[in-house]
Amino acid sequence: MSADGTGDGTGDGTGDGTGDETTMSIEVLDEVGAGVDLAELSRLSRFVLDRMRVHPMAELCIKLVDEATIAELNERWMEKTGPTDVLAFPMDELRPGLVNDEPEEGVLGDLVLCPAVAERQAGDAGHATAAEVHLLTVHGILHLLGYDHAEPEEHKEMFDLQARLLGEWSQAGPGGGEDLASRP
């Protein structure tokens, strides 16, 4: 349940008061009942955060919302009109950890995803809605970690990393999804 009393939330079983205080908290809130596998979305998020060497006690919240809600957020925070697929709201400006360095602890931030937009985009791209939601989750996490795609070199770096992470996730076995590594 979200702080405002709405949604059907699920966590990944970590950071949820179970006594294991050394693992990150990933909360997934479904405010639209879109049929998204929330546990799998949580596992994907953990997979990406682990691969990006984010501190094990970092916090992430993913909220699934309707088009009206994401359109309102898009206008308020991005000054753009209409619904979008994903919005990222970084909190503590955490960055990927470096090998041999201890990553920073903190709140990674919030992702807001719109399954209805994801479903349309999936149809246009010719793959499953779940695969599009996974792509948007990885994309949003990378934004939370400071990646952007405004400039051509940034675009290449971010989308190559996104493709690599999705490819690794799809090869990870159970819980791995459709391979979207070739998607632009």
Secondary structure as UniProt FT lines:
FT   TURN            3..4
FT   STRAND          8..11
FT   TURN            21..22
FT   STRAND          25..30
FT   HELIX           38..51
FT   TURN            52..53
FT   TURN            56..57
FT   STRAND          59..64
FT   HELIX           67..78
FT   STRAND          86..90
FT   TURN            99..100
FT   STRAND          107..113
FT   HELIX           115..125
FT   HELIX           129..144
FT   TURN            145..146
FT   HELIX           152..171
FT   TURN            174..175
FT   TURN            181..182
//
